[in-house]
Structure formats: C-alpha cells, structure tokens
C-alpha cells in the first residue's frame, strides 16, 4: 500500500506521529476517557453491529468500516452490557458506531471524539440506549462537499459511498486529496490542519 498526506498540525488536536506499522507515541493527558453505556440491558432491539475503534488512518478509495485504519476498542461490541469502560486516550481519535436493524438513517449511531479534559460527548438511540464519553469532545461529522477544500473525485462516487458516515469522517479528519478509484491503494495517516466548512453552511 502507498501512504499519502502531509504532516499537518491542528489547534484542537495534538497530532501523533504514526508510522505504517501502526505504532504511536503516547500523549500526555491528565485524565482518561471513560465510556458510560446505559439502556442496552433493557433494549428490546439490539444493534446489528456495534463497534468502537481508535482511528489511525483512512483509505479514501472505499467506505464503511473498511475505509478506516483502526485499532479495536475491546469493550465495545454488540453483546456488551451497561456499564463504564476505560478508553485509551493515547489515540487522537475514537469512533463509536452502532448499526441498526432497519431504517438505518434513523437507527444508526455515530459518535466520533478526541480527548479533551472536563468535556463530555454523548449520543442517544431510538433503542433507548445512551452512550456518554467523559473527558472527550464530540466531532460533528460533515459531508466532504462542505469542506473548503473538498478532495478530488467526489462526483464519481455513488450516493451510498458519499452518504457513508465513516467515509465522511475520514475525508473530514485526514489530509485527503483524492477519493475513489484514483485513490486505490492509498492510506492517509496525517490529520488535516483543521476542518473548515464553506461559508454559509
């Protein structure tokens, strides 16, 4: 695989140097992110898929989970129970995703965060489940066409590809210049300097 992307720094993120082997530098952070799950035990309907991943790279030729280069957060899985779970704050990005059984535009859950002391990120679900992450700041996921510098190739993608939140998150957070077939085999590991939206959006 080829690796792409320029080393960029962010005002809100401290970028960790990542190498193809997936090794990472530990970041100094005085508090650990903690995930609280409520409502799963009593939920009549369970998520078809439920995962938590530390995001370390992006494959802009694809979408869904396969587009993200990740390390697994072991506590997050479809058959997990209510409770509190420590997360590894040495990673810059954490993504929790729940895939509903039907009507996924209403039942899917996406919560992307980066570590931030004394901040709280949370999301609810139509299944009555609530996910709350302490010492984390939520990252609203935006369509890549709204970025001030959208990657090339968006017009060639199918609607399902463009609508995928995992793909949108990768485009938003990583220094992506090309998507689709032209980016086949590319893995981007560098974060964008920032993720500005076009004015008026």
C-alpha positions as CSV (number, residue, x, y, z in Angstrom):
1,X,0.0,0.0,0.0
2,X,1.1,3.6,-0.7
3,X,1.0,6.2,2.1
4,X,-0.1,9.8,1.4
5,X,-0.6,13.0,3.3
6,X,1.3,16.0,4.5
7,X,2.1,16.4,8.2
8,X,-0.3,19.0,9.5
9,X,-0.9,20.3,12.9
10,X,-4.2,21.3,14.5
11,X,-5.1,23.9,17.1
12,X,-7.6,21.5,18.7
13,X,-5.7,18.2,18.2
14,X,-2.2,17.3,19.1
15,X,-1.1,15.1,16.2
16,X,0.6,11.9,17.0
17,X,3.3,10.7,14.6
18,X,2.0,7.5,13.0
19,X,4.1,5.0,11.0
20,X,2.9,2.3,8.7
21,X,3.4,-0.4,11.4
22,X,0.7,1.4,13.4
23,X,3.0,2.3,16.3
24,X,2.1,5.5,18.1
25,X,3.7,7.9,20.5
26,X,2.0,8.2,23.9
27,X,0.4,11.5,24.6
28,X,0.4,13.2,27.9
29,X,-3.2,13.5,29.2
30,X,-4.1,14.0,32.8
31,X,-7.4,12.2,32.6
32,X,-8.6,9.0,30.9
33,X,-11.6,9.0,28.6
34,X,-14.3,6.8,30.0
35,X,-17.3,5.4,28.2
36,X,-20.7,5.0,30.0
37,X,-23.3,2.8,28.4
38,X,-27.0,3.0,29.6
39,X,-30.0,1.2,28.3
40,X,-28.5,-1.7,26.5
41,X,-29.6,-4.3,29.1
42,X,-33.2,-3.2,28.8
43,X,-33.3,-2.6,25.0
44,X,-35.8,-4.7,23.1
45,X,-33.9,-4.3,19.9
46,X,-30.1,-4.6,19.7
47,X,-27.7,-3.1,17.3
48,X,-26.9,-5.4,14.4
49,X,-23.3,-4.2,14.6
50,X,-21.7,-2.2,17.5
51,X,-18.0,-1.3,17.5
52,X,-15.6,1.2,18.9
53,X,-12.3,1.9,17.2
54,X,-9.3,4.1,17.6
55,X,-8.8,5.7,14.2
56,X,-5.2,5.9,12.9
57,X,-5.7,6.2,9.1
58,X,-8.1,6.4,6.2
59,X,-8.4,4.6,2.8
60,X,-10.2,7.1,0.6
61,X,-11.0,4.6,-2.2
62,X,-13.5,2.7,0.0
63,X,-16.3,3.4,2.5
64,X,-17.8,1.9,5.7
65,X,-15.5,0.4,8.3
66,X,-13.1,-1.0,5.8
67,X,-12.2,2.6,4.9
68,X,-10.8,3.3,8.4
69,X,-7.4,2.1,9.6
70,X,-8.1,1.2,13.2
71,X,-7.2,-0.4,16.5
72,X,-10.1,-2.2,18.2
73,X,-11.5,-0.9,21.5
74,X,-12.3,-4.3,23.1
75,X,-15.1,-3.3,25.4
76,X,-17.4,-2.1,22.6
77,X,-19.2,-5.0,20.9
78,X,-22.8,-6.0,20.0
79,X,-23.3,-8.1,23.2
80,X,-21.8,-5.7,25.6
81,X,-23.8,-4.7,28.7
82,X,-24.5,-1.5,30.5
83,X,-21.5,-0.2,32.5
84,X,-18.4,2.1,32.4
85,X,-15.3,1.3,30.4
86,X,-11.9,3.0,30.2
87,X,-10.8,4.1,26.8
88,X,-7.2,4.6,25.6
89,X,-6.6,8.4,25.4
90,X,-3.2,7.9,23.8
91,X,-5.0,7.9,20.5
92,X,-6.1,11.2,18.9
93,X,-9.4,9.8,17.5
94,X,-12.1,7.4,18.8
95,X,-15.2,6.4,16.9
96,X,-18.2,4.5,18.2
97,X,-20.7,3.2,15.7
98,X,-23.9,1.3,16.1
99,X,-25.7,-0.1,13.1
100,X,-29.5,-0.5,13.5
101,X,-31.6,-3.4,12.3
102,X,-33.9,-1.5,10.0
103,X,-34.3,2.2,8.8
104,X,-30.7,2.8,9.4
105,X,-30.9,6.5,8.7
106,X,-32.9,6.7,12.0
107,X,-31.4,3.8,14.0
108,X,-27.6,4.1,13.3
109,X,-25.5,5.8,15.9
110,X,-22.2,7.6,15.2
111,X,-20.1,9.3,17.9
112,X,-16.6,10.5,17.0
113,X,-14.5,12.2,19.6
114,X,-11.0,13.3,20.5
115,X,-9.7,13.5,24.1
116,X,-10.4,16.8,26.0
117,X,-10.3,17.1,29.7
118,X,-13.5,18.0,31.5
119,X,-15.6,17.8,28.3
120,X,-18.4,15.3,27.8
121,X,-19.7,13.8,24.5
122,X,-22.9,11.8,24.3
123,X,-25.5,10.4,21.9
124,X,-28.8,8.6,22.3
125,X,-30.5,6.0,20.2
126,X,-34.1,5.2,19.2
127,X,-33.5,1.9,21.0
128,X,-33.3,3.7,24.3
129,X,-29.5,3.4,24.6
130,X,-27.3,6.3,25.6
131,X,-23.5,6.4,25.1
132,X,-21.6,9.0,27.1
133,X,-17.8,9.6,27.0
134,X,-16.2,11.7,29.7
135,X,-13.1,13.8,29.0
136,X,-13.9,13.7,25.3
137,X,-15.1,16.3,22.8
138,X,-17.6,15.3,20.1
139,X,-16.6,15.8,16.4
140,X,-19.6,16.6,14.3
141,X,-19.4,14.6,11.0
142,X,-19.9,16.7,7.9
143,X,-20.4,15.9,4.2
144,X,-17.0,16.2,2.4
145,X,-18.5,18.5,-0.2
146,X,-18.9,21.1,2.5
147,X,-15.2,21.3,3.2
148,X,-13.4,24.4,2.0
149,X,-11.0,22.1,0.1
150,X,-13.0,19.0,-0.9
151,X,-11.0,16.1,-2.2
152,X,-11.0,15.4,-5.9
153,X,-13.2,12.6,-7.2
154,X,-16.4,13.1,-5.1
155,X,-18.5,13.5,-8.3
156,X,-17.5,10.0,-9.4
157,X,-18.8,8.2,-6.3
158,X,-22.1,6.5,-5.8
159,X,-24.6,8.1,-3.4
160,X,-24.2,5.3,-0.9
161,X,-20.5,5.9,-0.8
162,X,-20.9,9.6,-0.3
163,X,-23.6,9.1,2.4
164,X,-21.4,6.8,4.5
165,X,-20.5,8.5,7.8
166,X,-17.3,6.5,8.1
167,X,-16.2,7.8,4.7
168,X,-17.3,11.4,5.6
169,X,-15.4,11.3,8.8
170,X,-12.2,10.1,7.1
171,X,-12.4,12.9,4.5
172,X,-13.0,15.4,7.2
173,X,-10.2,14.5,9.6
174,X,-7.4,13.3,7.3
175,X,-5.4,15.2,4.7
176,X,-7.2,13.6,1.7
177,X,-6.6,14.9,-1.8
178,X,-8.2,12.2,-3.9
179,X,-11.1,9.7,-3.4
180,X,-12.5,6.8,-5.3
181,X,-10.7,4.6,-7.9
182,X,-7.9,7.2,-8.3
183,X,-7.0,6.7,-4.6
184,X,-7.0,2.9,-4.7
185,X,-4.2,1.6,-2.5
186,X,-3.6,4.9,-0.7
187,X,-3.7,5.1,3.1
188,X,-3.7,8.6,4.6
189,X,-2.4,8.8,8.1
190,X,-1.9,12.6,8.6
191,X,-4.6,14.7,10.1
192,X,-5.9,17.9,8.4
193,X,-4.7,21.2,9.9
194,X,-8.3,22.0,10.5
195,X,-11.7,21.0,9.1
196,X,-13.3,24.3,8.0
197,X,-16.7,24.3,6.3
198,X,-17.7,26.5,3.4
199,X,-19.2,29.8,4.5
200,X,-23.0,29.8,4.7
201,X,-23.1,26.0,5.5
